[in-house]
């Protein structure tokens, strides 16, 4: 993105600005043209300083996809689509955004899915129960809160279908 600073400054000057400059310049030592040139140089420097001061904010506004906002819940990082590396990389109690959970639920038919509990459709492991039978466990997420417009889900590890270890 480039622009000529004069294309920005000149349109912002009005007829009254030029009249005022002409009234304030000393005809013996300066001309209206010199005064306009001086003002443009001054404004150019002011605009450049303003740009430098706000460059990061300008870039974030122009290209929001390159500057993802870090999502947190109660001071703890919430993994989003931009930094989620798969549920195998999560530790129990890690937090993820609702979009991450939705993407996981869309990969395979979920083992279990409700407004408060989501389980990935393929078993991760199995556990032996008291009845000496083995039951599959699934990567499990529990809904815990809304953070602004984002759902926050907690990773509960591998759990039996329809249950969490919490």
ABEGO torsion letter per residue (X at the ends): XBBBAAAAAAAABBAAAAAAAAAABBAAABBAAAAAAAAAAAAAAAAAAAAAAAAAAAAAAABAAABBBBBBBGGBBBBBAAABAEAAABBBGBBBBAAAAAAAAAABBBABBBAABBBBABBABBBBBAAGBBBBBBBBBBBABBBEABBBBBBAEBBBBGBBAX
